[in-house]
Amino acid sequence: MRQPVADLPSQADRRFRVSITSETELLEQVLVHTPGAEMEMVLPENRLELLFDDILFLGHAREEHALMCAVFEKIMGESEQGPGAVIQIGTLLRESFDEEAARWAFIEQICSVSEERNLHGFEDDLKKLSPEELYDFVLTGRSALPIRMHPLPNLIFTRDVAAVVHDQIILSHAATAARTRESVILHVVLKHHPLFAPIRDRIIVLPRGVTFEGGDLLVPAPDCVLVGHSERTSFGGVMSLASALFERTPVEHVVMVDLPKERYCMHLDTVFTFASESECVVFPPIIAEKQRGNVVHYTRSGQPGKFLSEVRSGLRPLLEDVLGRRLTFIPCGGDDPLSQRREQWTDGANLFAVAPGVVIGYERNESTFAALREHGYRVVSSQGFLSYYEESAFRLGDKVAIKLEGNELSRGRGGPRCMTMPLARTSMPS
C-alpha cells in the first residue's frame, strides 16, 4: 500500500553533528572512502594477507562507488553551508596533515603499532615528508624512503573504523594487522581535524587487548544496541563496549549475537540488517526463527562496570520484547537455501538504509530484491533512480529498494553498509 509522501527535512543549513539513534532514520551525514591507488596495490601474492579474495578493477570500482554516493546525495539533499552530506575520510586525513602536530602524532602511533620491521628507525625521516608524501605513504605504503608498508584497500569499508551511538564515537580495535592503520587514521582525524573539535570529549577508546569493528554494531532504537561476537569482535570487545555504552549513553539494552568465527559472516551486518524500523533482511541459516543460546541480553545492574545477563533462544522474540514492536524478517536470497548462501556471500544481507524503507544493495542479489518486492518494496536501478529525480528533489513515499551496480565492489567482500559509516541521522517529521 502506498505510504503518504513526506517532505524531507531541509538540508540547506546543515551543520556538522554526531548523532545515531536508529538504523533507518534519514541519513544526514556519512563517512566514506572512494577507492584509489591503494586498491591497485592488491596483488595475487598479497591479496589474502590484505583480506581480499580477488583483485578489483579500480576504474569500474570508483564509478560504482561514485554512483552510490550520488544516490546518497540525492536523497539527503544539498547543503549551502557546512560540510557536505557525503564526507571522504581521505580528504579529512589530508587536511589534518596540514598541521605538523597531526603528522607527527600519526607517525608516532604507526611506529608503535605497525608490524613492519625497523619503522622506528625511520621515524625522523617520516616526519620530514610533506603532507602529500605522507598521505600517499599512509594509503599505499609507498615512499622515497627504503621502507614499505602494506597498502590500505580495506579503507573503503569505513563502517569498520568506528561506530556512532547517540553522540559518542567508539573507535575500532582492528582484529587483523592489515587494518590496524585504519584505526590510527580515524584517531588522528578526530583529534586534529577542526570539523571534530566540538566532539573530542565524546570519543570512546576501548581497552588494549580487545577487538571491535563497526560492522558488528547496529542501533535499532535509542535504548538498544546489537553487537556481534564474531570473527572480528572479541567477547572482551563486546563486554567493554557494553560497559562504555551503559556509562556514557542512554542505552538500556545491549544484545549480543554469537556468530560463527568464519570469514563468510565476519560481522553481524553480513547476516542481519534493518531495511525499515520493523523490517530486517536476514541470512536464515544463522539468524533463524529459533536459535539455541547464541543471543544474550545485557542490562544495567545499578553497579558501575557490572550488568545483568540473560541467554535467549531467538533474536526476533527478544528484539520484539525490547523494541516493543513486531518485526518482519525478510530472507536474504529468498526462500531457496542455495540462493541464500550464494547471495549472502555477495552481501545480499548487507543492505544500507538511507531513509526509512529506502535501502540500497548490490543488483546481483536478484532473489533478495525479489523478496523485498514481495514485501512491498518498489525495486529500481540506481541509474533509474537518479534519472527519475534528475530535475526534482527526492520525497519519501513508497518503500524503495535501489539496485547498485556493484560487479567490482562486490568482489571486495563488503556491501553498501560496509562502505558507509553514518555520523548523523535525522528524525522524520511525524
C-alpha positions in Angstrom: 0.0 0.0 0.0 1.3 3.4 -0.9 2.6 5.4 2.0 1.9 9.1 2.4 4.5 11.3 0.8 6.7 13.1 3.4 8.8 16.2 2.8 12.3 15.6 3.9 13.9 18.0 6.5 15.7 20.9 4.8 19.4 20.3 4.5 20.2 23.9 3.3 21.8 24.9 6.6 23.3 21.5 7.5 25.6 21.7 10.5 28.1 19.0 11.5 27.0 16.9 14.4 27.3 13.3 15.6 24.1 11.5 16.4 22.9 8.0 15.7 19.9 6.6 17.5 18.4 4.4 14.7 19.5 2.2 11.7 16.9 3.7 9.4 16.2 7.3 10.1 17.1 9.7 7.2 20.8 9.8 6.7 22.2 13.3 7.4 26.0 12.8 7.1 28.1 9.8 6.2 31.8 9.0 6.1 33.0 7.1 3.0 36.2 6.4 1.1 36.2 6.2 -2.7 38.9 3.6 -3.6 42.1 5.0 -5.0 45.7 4.0 -5.8 45.9 1.8 -2.7 43.4 -0.7 -4.4 45.9 -1.2 -7.3 48.5 -2.4 -4.8 46.5 -5.6 -4.2 48.4 -8.4 -5.9 47.8 -12.1 -6.4 50.6 -12.8 -3.8 49.3 -10.4 -1.1 45.5 -10.4 -1.6 44.8 -12.9 1.2 47.0 -11.1 3.7 45.1 -7.9 2.7 41.8 -9.7 3.3 40.8 -9.7 -0.4 39.6 -12.7 -2.3 40.1 -11.1 -5.7 41.6 -8.1 -7.4 39.3 -5.3 -8.3 39.3 -3.2 -11.5 39.8 0.2 -9.9 38.2 2.3 -12.7 34.9 0.4 -12.5 35.0 0.2 -8.7 35.4 4.0 -8.5 32.5 4.5 -10.9 30.3 2.2 -8.8 31.2 3.9 -5.6 30.6 7.3 -7.0 27.1 6.1 -8.1 26.4 5.0 -4.6 27.4 8.4 -3.2 25.3 10.2 -5.8 22.3 8.2 -4.6 23.0 9.3 -1.0 23.4 13.0 -2.0 20.1 12.9 -4.0 18.2 11.5 -1.0 19.9 13.7 1.6 19.8 16.9 -0.4 22.4 19.6 -1.0 23.8 21.8 1.7 24.5 25.5 1.2 26.6 25.8 4.4 28.8 23.5 6.5 30.1 20.1 5.4 28.5 18.1 2.7 26.3 15.1 3.2 29.0 12.6 2.0 32.3 13.2 3.7 35.5 11.5 2.4 37.8 10.2 5.1 40.8 10.6 2.8 40.0 14.3 2.5 39.8 14.7 6.2 43.2 12.9 6.7 44.9 15.0 4.0 43.5 18.3 5.6 44.6 17.1 9.0 48.2 16.5 7.7 48.5 20.3 7.0 49.1 20.5 10.8 52.5 19.3 11.8 51.3 18.0 15.1 48.8 15.7 13.3 51.6 14.3 11.0 53.9 13.7 14.0 51.1 12.1 16.1 50.2 9.8 13.2 53.8 8.8 12.6 54.5 8.1 16.3 51.3 6.0 16.6 52.0 3.8 13.5 55.6 3.3 14.7 54.2 1.9 17.9 51.5 -0.4 16.4 52.9 -1.5 13.0 54.3 -4.9 12.5 56.7 -3.7 9.8 60.3 -4.1 10.9 62.5 -1.1 11.8 59.8 1.5 11.3 61.1 3.3 14.4 64.4 3.7 12.8 62.8 5.9 10.1 60.6 8.0 12.4 62.7 11.2 11.9 62.7 10.7 8.1 58.9 10.1 8.0 58.5 13.4 9.9 60.3 15.2 7.1 57.8 14.1 4.5 55.4 16.7 3.1 51.7 16.4 3.8 51.1 15.0 0.3 54.0 12.5 0.6 52.9 11.3 4.0 49.3 10.9 2.8 50.4 8.7 -0.2 52.6 6.7 2.2 49.7 6.1 4.6 47.3 4.8 1.9 49.7 3.0 -0.5 52.7 2.1 1.7 55.0 3.8 -0.9 57.6 6.4 -0.3 61.1 7.5 -1.4 62.4 6.0 1.8 63.9 2.5 1.9 60.8 1.2 3.7 57.5 -0.3 2.6 54.2 -0.9 4.4 51.2 -2.8 3.2 48.5 -0.6 1.4 45.1 0.0 2.8 42.5 -1.3 0.3 40.1 -2.1 3.2 39.7 1.6 4.0 36.8 1.5 1.5 34.9 -0.3 4.3 34.6 2.8 6.5 31.9 1.1 8.6 34.5 -0.8 10.5 36.8 2.1 11.6 34.3 3.2 14.3 30.7 3.3 15.3 28.4 6.1 16.5 25.9 5.6 19.2 24.0 8.7 20.3 26.7 11.4 20.3 29.6 9.1 21.2 32.1 7.7 18.7 33.6 4.3 19.5 36.9 3.7 17.9 37.6 0.3 16.4 40.3 -2.1 17.6 41.0 -4.0 14.4 41.3 -7.7 14.6 43.9 -8.0 11.8 47.2 -6.4 11.1 46.0 -5.4 7.7 43.5 -2.9 9.2 45.4 -1.6 12.2 46.5 1.6 10.5 42.8 2.5 9.7 42.1 3.0 13.3 45.1 5.3 13.6 43.8 7.3 10.7 40.5 8.0 12.3 42.0 8.6 15.7 44.2 11.4 14.2 41.4 12.8 12.2 39.2 13.0 15.3 41.9 14.6 17.4 43.2 17.1 14.8 40.7 17.9 12.1 38.7 21.1 13.1 35.4 19.5 12.0 35.6 17.2 15.0 36.7 19.9 17.5 33.2 20.1 19.2 33.0 16.4 20.0 36.5 15.5 21.1 35.3 14.7 24.6 32.9 12.1 23.2 35.4 9.6 21.9 35.3 6.1 23.4 38.6 4.2 23.2 38.3 0.5 24.3 41.0 -1.2 26.3 44.0 -2.7 24.8 43.8 -6.4 24.1 40.2 -6.5 22.9 39.0 -6.3 19.3 35.9 -4.5 17.9 34.9 -3.5 14.4 31.9 -1.3 13.5 30.3 -3.8 11.2 29.3 -5.7 14.4 27.3 -2.9 15.8 23.7 -1.9 15.0 21.4 0.6 16.6 17.8 -0.4 16.2 16.4 2.1 18.8 17.7 4.9 21.1 17.8 2.5 24.1 19.1 -0.7 22.3 22.3 -1.7 20.6 23.0 -5.0 18.8 26.6 -6.3 18.9 28.0 -9.3 17.1 30.6 -11.6 18.8 32.3 -12.5 15.6 35.5 -13.3 13.8 36.4 -9.6 14.2 34.9 -8.6 17.5 36.0 -10.5 20.6 33.9 -11.3 23.7 36.1 -8.8 25.6 35.3 -6.2 23.0 31.6 -6.8 23.5 31.9 -6.5 27.3 34.0 -3.4 27.1 31.6 -1.8 24.6 28.6 -2.6 26.7 30.2 -1.1 29.8 31.1 2.1 27.9 27.6 2.4 26.5 25.9 1.9 29.8 28.2 4.5 31.3 28.1 7.2 28.6 24.8 6.9 26.7 21.1 6.3 27.5 21.3 2.8 26.1 19.5 0.3 28.4 19.8 -2.9 26.3 22.9 -4.5 24.7 22.1 -7.6 22.7 25.0 -9.9 21.8 24.6 -12.3 18.9 27.2 -15.0 18.9 28.3 -15.7 15.3 30.4 -18.5 13.7 34.0 -17.3 13.7 34.4 -17.6 9.9 35.1 -15.3 7.1 31.7 -15.7 5.3 30.0 -14.0 8.3 32.8 -11.8 9.6 30.5 -9.2 11.0 26.9 -9.1 12.2 25.8 -6.9 9.4 26.8 -9.6 6.9 23.8 -11.6 8.1 21.4 -9.1 9.6 20.5 -5.5 8.7 17.4 -3.2 9.0 15.5 -2.1 5.9 12.9 -0.2 7.9 12.0 0.3 11.5 10.1 -3.0 11.5 11.7 -5.0 8.7 15.1 -6.8 8.7 16.9 -8.6 6.0 18.4 -11.8 7.5 20.5 -14.8 6.5 18.3 -17.7 7.7 21.0 -20.3 8.4 22.4 -18.1 11.1 19.5 -15.7 12.1 16.9 -18.4 12.4 13.5 -18.3 13.9 14.7 -20.3 16.9 18.3 -20.2 17.8 19.8 -22.0 20.7 21.8 -20.0 23.2 23.5 -17.6 20.8 21.7 -14.5 21.9 22.5 -12.8 25.2 20.6 -9.8 26.6 22.6 -7.4 28.8 21.0 -4.7 31.0 22.2 -2.3 33.7 22.8 -3.7 37.2 23.0 -0.5 39.1 26.7 -1.0 39.8 29.4 0.6 37.6 31.1 -1.8 35.3 28.6 -4.6 36.0 25.4 -5.6 34.3 22.8 -8.4 34.2 22.7 -11.0 31.5 20.0 -13.3 30.1 20.5 -16.0 27.5 17.7 -16.1 24.9 16.7 -18.7 22.3 16.0 -16.4 19.4 16.8 -12.9 18.2 13.4 -11.9 16.9 11.3 -12.5 20.0 13.9 -10.8 22.1 14.1 -7.7 19.8 10.3 -7.6 19.7 10.2 -7.5 23.5 12.9 -4.9 23.8 11.7 -2.7 20.9 8.0 -3.0 21.6 7.1 -3.7 18.0 6.6 -6.6 15.7 9.4 -7.4 13.2 9.3 -8.9 9.8 12.4 -11.0 8.8 12.9 -10.9 5.0 15.3 -13.7 3.9 18.4 -12.8 2.0 18.3 -14.9 -1.1 14.6 -15.6 -0.7 13.3 -19.0 0.3 15.7 -21.1 -1.6 18.6 -22.3 0.6 21.0 -22.3 -2.4 20.2 -18.7 -3.3 20.5 -17.7 0.4 24.1 -19.0 0.6 25.1 -17.6 -2.8 23.7 -14.1 -2.1 24.9 -13.9 1.5 28.4 -14.4 0.1 27.8 -11.4 -2.3 26.4 -9.2 0.6 22.7 -9.7 -0.1 22.1 -9.2 3.6 24.3 -6.2 3.8 21.7 -3.6 2.8 22.1 0.0 3.9 19.0 2.1 4.8 19.4 5.7 3.6 16.0 6.6 4.9 13.0 4.7 6.4 12.2 2.0 3.9 14.7 3.3 1.4 17.6 0.8 1.0 20.4 0.1 -1.4 22.2 -3.2 -2.2 24.0 -4.9 -5.0 21.9 -5.6 -8.0 23.4 -9.1 -8.5 21.4 -10.4 -5.5 18.3 -10.9 -7.5 16.5 -13.2 -5.1 16.9 -10.8 -2.3 15.4 -8.0 -4.3 12.6 -10.3 -5.3 11.9 -11.0 -1.6 11.9 -7.2 -0.9 9.4 -6.7 -3.8 7.1 -9.3 -2.2 7.2 -7.2 1.0 6.0 -4.1 -0.8 9.3 -2.5 -2.0 9.5 -0.8 -5.4 12.7 -2.1 -6.9 14.7 0.3 -9.1 18.2 0.6 -10.5 20.5 3.3 -9.1 20.8 4.9 -12.6 17.0 4.8 -13.0 16.5 6.3 -9.5 18.9 9.2 -10.3 17.4 9.8 -13.8 13.9 10.0 -12.3 14.9 12.6 -9.8 17.4 14.4 -12.1 15.4 17.6 -12.1 13.4 17.3 -8.8 14.1 16.7 -5.2 13.5 13.2 -3.7 10.4 12.9 -1.5 9.9 9.9 0.8 6.8 7.9 -0.3 6.7 4.3 -1.3 9.3 1.8 0.1 12.1 1.7 -2.4 15.0 -0.9 -2.9 17.7 0.5 -5.0 19.9 -1.8 -7.0 23.6 -0.7 -7.1 25.8 -1.8 -10.0 28.5 -3.5 -7.9 30.2 -6.0 -10.1 33.6 -4.8 -9.0 32.8 -3.5 -5.5 31.1 -6.8 -4.5 34.4 -8.7 -5.2 35.9 -6.8 -2.2 33.6 -8.8 0.2 31.6 -5.8 1.6 28.3 -4.3 0.7 26.8 -0.8 0.9 26.5 -0.9 4.7 30.2 -1.9 5.0 31.1 1.1 2.8 29.3 3.6 4.9 29.9 5.0 8.5 26.9 7.2 9.4 27.8 10.2 11.5 24.2 11.5 11.9 20.7 10.6 11.1 17.6 12.9 11.2 14.2 12.0 12.7 11.5 12.3 10.1 8.6 14.6 10.9 5.6 12.8 12.2 
